[in-house]
Amino acid sequence: MSKADSLTDQLRQAIRAGKKTPYRIAKETGLAESTLSRFMSGSGLHSDSIDLLAQNLGLEMGERKKMQKQKGR
């Protein structure tokens, strides 16, 4: 992934490259399969849904990591 990739592009790439099926991701996150399908086709998501996907895929945003380190986590 290049630095120019948006967060949503990075999530899409991680979903495509991962071992979980979209069905499994939808079930584990509580997102509707249709929502995940639309997202994979280029539609946007609410920030809370982005957080759910990132957590499910084991991804963390850079700023979030920095804040956790500063808090001593």
C-alpha angles and dihedrals in degrees: 000000000000126000088249093064113106121233091255091050089052091050091050091050091049091050092050093046096044130093096235120096119234087246091057093046091050092050094046095047099038091237117139113254088234090056091051091046092052090048091052088051092056107274120132130248135215114260093250090056090049089053091050092051093046092050092047091051093046093246127141130194116240096240092049090053091050092050092050091050091050090052090050098248 
